[in-house]
């Protein structure tokens, strides 16, 4: 059975493709950048979805300091 992933920042159980930064799992880019969490808790991905919740370009991530 696969290990359950929990967001390093907010603690939510991640049941979709996580955002990985420096070997740590995060639920979204907001948490990967230190917060705040950007998850829409009323519209979380289904268990079988593997797409990331947020897609942003590398320039946007650099501006936020996530890369």
Buried (B, 14 or more C-beta within 10 A) or exposed (E): EEEEBBBBBBEBEBBBBBBEBEEEBBBBBBBBBEEEBBBEEEEBBEEEEEEBBBEEEEEEBEEBEBE
